[in-house]
Amino acid sequence: MENSSTPKLSACILFVLSAILGPGTVVALFLFLYAGSPNLVNLKLSEPALLCVDALLCFAFFIQHSSMIRKSFRRWVTRLLPAHYDNAFFAIASGIVLLVLLLLWQESTHTLLSFQNSGWWFFRALFFLSLSGFAWCFWALGFLDPFGLKPFLNHLRGIPRKPPSFIIRGPYRWVRHPVYFFQIVIIWSTPHLTSDRFLFNVLWSTWIVIATVFEERDLRTSFGDAYTEYQSKVPMLIPCRLRPIR
């Protein structure tokens, strides 16, 4: 139930924060994956200690993101905030926790694997190709939706909120979760693998796969037989067919 007495100033602040933190922290994450940690806060820890800190930062993000995306949490939020604020609230909270992770990340000096020459160019090309695929997914979803901006704009225009519709287009014709697929490829597209980056890659890849399984359950609940039929025709995470579904 919407609260019509919510101050307009608070709504504007929430909108601006969502517009900045949502896309901004995604860009910051990609810069981190491409160039490594900014190493702004060096705690001068031993190798095991810094890996423990990095793991705790990852788990903090996983817990925040996975708990807040659940429908039960979204229902609780709508008791406190108007319904058109919930996606923006989620984007702001996720952005803050992700920003803390990136700023406090401890970089290891222990190199596990490093490619030069053609190997270096291969991984850089794979990174940018996967980044293009990630952008393609956002186009297919509708760019304003992931950060909760579209519900805001529709509310300001007086457009009533509609239930989510099940539409298959773009990369979703090849794989059910292309965002996660491209994200995993981007994560591993590095020519220089240090201990901290290997830890990041393993933890995030594992979390993405687990999150995908839970999201499948929610999507079946939301879209019923339509999604079940979609599951039978399109692979979950790894595209394995040349021709897309129609």
C-alpha positions, 0 to 999 in steps of 0.5 A: 500500500502506497503512502501518499504522505512520503515527502517528495524530497525523500523520493528525489533523494532515493531516486538520485541515489539509485541512479548513481549507486546502481549503474556507478557500482556496476561500472566500478565492479567492471573496472575492478575486474579489468584492472584489479583492486584500487588498493586504497585501504592497505591493512598490511595483513599477511596472506592468509589474513588478507584472504580471510578479510576478502572472503568476509567482504564477499560473504557480506555482499552475498548475504545482503544481496540474496536476502534482500532479493527474496520476495519475503523481504520485498513484501516487508519493505513495501510495508514501510515504503511505497511499492515503487521504491522497493527496487530502488531501495534494493539497488542503493543497499547493494550499491553501498555494500558492493562499494565497501567491498571494492574499497576495502578489498585487500590485494595479494602479491602472490601470482598464481598465473600470468599470461603475456602476448597472445594470451593477454590479448585473448583474455582482454578480448574475451572480457570486452566481448562478454561485457558487450553481451552483458550490455545486450542483456540489459537492453533485453531487460529494459535498461531502467529496470535493474536499478529501480528507476522505471517504477519511479518514472512511471509513478511520476507520470501517473502510469499504474504499476503492472505485474511483471510480464514474461517476455523472451528476447535477445540473449534470453532466446539462447540461455535462461540466465545470460546475465549470470553467464556473461558475468561468470565469463567476465570474472574469469577473463583476466590474464593475471591471476593472483590469490585474492582474485582467484578467491574472488572468482571462485566465491562469486562463481559459486554464489552466482550458480547457487543464486541461479538455482534459487531464482529458478524456483521464484520464476516458476512460482511467478510465471507457472507453466510458461516458465516450465515450458521455457525451461524445457527448451532453453538451457539454464546457464551455459548456451549450448545450441546455435539456433535460438528459440522462437 
